[in-house]
């Protein structure tokens, strides 16, 4: 469903706009030194690579925006890495994500139905009060009640569809970029 929506959105976008400013930084590449455009962290369901690659679709949909997209889903992820602080590959990933979250102006958290996304829940807790979050948690996510109540309590912005998520992300990118210049 997401792919169909984003594909139709891309087809409706003029080709000249698609060649614009979006830059994607994927873990573990270094974060840019200059903060000269809005930074968007793509947090949410990955589930060790089992969840749909919604990040790829979001990156394509935002190709015409002046934004640095911080993508934690890495193509070389190895599920054999031990989720322990002593594993250097695992540590590198977690440290990259923490730095990217802190650096981001906007954080998407997408909780996909059928996924568990425990790291995304942790990230939500870390940033619930930051004003950076845009949360999309549709029916079918196993802890939707927890997400809804926590978002409400801490004033984290929630959207009810991918269309609304994309509109809100675009609006926030514009607000951030106006403040940078």
VOLUMNU-695567 format. One line per 8 residues: number of its first residue (from 1); for each residue x, z negated, y negated of C-alpha. Coordinates in steps of 0.001 Angstrom, whole numbers. Each point is the difference from the previous one (the first is absolute). Example, Ala and Ser with C-alpha at 12.3 -4.5 7.8 and 13.67 -1.06 7.14 Angstrom:
BEGIN
1) 12300 -7800 4500 ~ 1370 660 -3440 .
This chain:
BEGIN
1) 0 0 0 ~ 2776 -931 -2434 ~ 1961 3137 815 ~ -3074 2205 -522 ~ -721 -1642 -3359 ~ 3578 227 -1231 ~ 402 3577 1247 ~ -3118 1095 -1879 .
9) 1236 -1844 -3083 ~ 3349 1793 206 ~ -1682 3382 402 ~ -1998 -671 -3153 ~ 3176 -868 -1957 ~ 1708 2863 -1856 ~ 3340 977 1535 ~ 1862 -579 -3267 .
17) -1114 -3635 -13 ~ 1275 -500 3560 ~ 3559 843 -1059 ~ 150 -2949 -2405 ~ 1796 -3313 -116 ~ -690 -2102 3100 ~ 3127 -1348 1688 ~ -143 -1723 3380 .
25) 2498 -2636 1054 ~ -247 -865 3671 ~ 1556 -3064 1542 ~ 2923 -632 242 ~ 1060 2279 -2912 ~ 1013 -1948 -3116 ~ -2628 -587 -2647 ~ 619 1978 -3201 .
33) 2078 -1777 -2639 ~ -2101 1370 -2869 ~ -3567 -1219 -371 ~ -1091 3080 -1940 ~ -3341 610 1741 ~ -2680 -2019 1745 ~ 1018 -1386 3387 ~ -2564 -64 2803 .
41) 520 -1860 3282 ~ -1948 1376 2964 ~ -830 -3215 1842 ~ -2390 -161 2861 ~ -558 946 3572 ~ 2994 1357 1874 ~ -221 -2218 3111 ~ 3453 925 1304 .
49) -823 3701 -443 ~ -3351 -123 1844 ~ -2226 293 -3094 ~ -854 3377 -1518 ~ 2672 1158 -2467 ~ -2263 -445 -3021 ~ 3111 -415 -2175 ~ 912 3673 526 .
57) -3457 1031 -1168 ~ 135 -2287 -3052 ~ 3418 1388 -953 ~ -1395 3546 159 ~ -3041 -953 -2089 ~ 2212 -1512 -2725 ~ 2503 2868 -196 ~ -1173 846 -3530 .
65) 541 -3514 -1383 ~ 3011 -1422 -1813 ~ 627 -2722 2564 ~ 2692 -1390 2273 ~ -1701 -560 3344 ~ 1609 -2757 2057 ~ -782 713 3646 ~ 881 -2601 2635 .
73) -919 2305 2921 ~ 3341 1356 1116 ~ 465 2953 2346 ~ 2868 -1658 1867 ~ -1835 -3259 815 ~ 1023 -1300 3404 ~ -2520 -2322 1680 ~ 2877 -1405 2074 .
81) 1359 -1761 -3094 ~ -630 -3699 412 ~ -2266 -1484 -2669 ~ 2587 -2688 -675 ~ 2078 -777 -3057 ~ 3168 475 2074 ~ -803 3670 753 ~ 1746 1957 -2793 .
89) -2389 2978 149 ~ -3066 -2220 -119 ~ 1499 -2084 -2832 ~ 761 3175 -1977 ~ -3637 1110 316 ~ -1491 -3330 -1041 ~ 2399 -399 -2919 ~ -754 3557 -1169 .
97) -3741 -676 122 ~ 301 -3296 -1892 ~ 2136 1632 -2717 ~ -2366 2987 -231 ~ -3057 -2265 -292 ~ 1637 -2005 -2785 ~ 1065 3203 -1770 ~ -3409 1689 277 .
105) -2438 182 -2893 ~ -2854 814 2385 ~ -440 -1045 3635 ~ -2477 1695 2287 ~ -1083 -2027 2996 ~ -2030 2025 2487 ~ -1320 -1954 2987 ~ -1005 2649 2527 .
113) -2904 -687 2328 ~ 1277 -747 3487 ~ 3419 -1126 -1251 ~ 1347 -3503 -396 ~ 2657 513 -2697 ~ 1379 -3554 -74 ~ 2809 917 -2405 ~ -2556 1443 -2433 .
121) -1897 -3297 110 ~ 3252 -1783 -865 ~ 635 2444 -2855 ~ -3518 -572 -1290 ~ 629 -3736 -55 ~ 3277 457 -1858 ~ -1556 2233 -2677 ~ -3673 -1068 -161 .
129) 444 -1480 -3486 ~ 2346 2684 -1353 ~ -2585 2399 -1412 ~ 1829 2827 1817 ~ -2277 307 3039 ~ -2555 2660 803 ~ -1547 -878 3348 ~ -2019 2263 2260 .
137) -1346 -1911 2997 ~ -2854 1864 1688 ~ -2356 -1417 2588 ~ 1700 -168 3379 ~ 3176 -1735 -1162 ~ 302 -3077 2210 ~ 562 -2482 -2877 ~ -2131 1675 -2665 .
145) -1667 -3296 -910 ~ 3351 -1634 -716 ~ 1100 2964 -2123 ~ -3282 90 -1961 ~ -70 -3742 -703 ~ 3681 -170 -980 ~ -292 3052 -2266 ~ -3076 -1474 -1680 .
153) 1586 -3411 -481 ~ 3206 1386 -1566 ~ -1493 2901 -1945 ~ 1665 2738 2061 ~ -1700 3345 -562 ~ -1856 1474 2983 ~ -1367 3504 460 ~ -2585 1204 2493 .
161) 1233 3504 858 ~ 3087 2198 45 ~ -1454 1961 -2891 ~ -232 -3209 -2033 ~ 3512 -998 1112 ~ 1464 3261 -1217 ~ -1888 -179 -3321 ~ 1188 -3574 -610 .
169) 3607 833 936 ~ 16 2979 -2383 ~ -1469 -2120 -2815 ~ 2598 -2725 507 ~ 2865 2491 157 ~ -1149 1324 -3388 ~ -215 -3511 -1471 ~ 3474 -949 1234 .
177) 1579 3237 -1196 ~ -1554 -379 -3465 ~ 1550 -3473 -184 ~ 3453 1297 982 ~ 225 2466 -2892 .
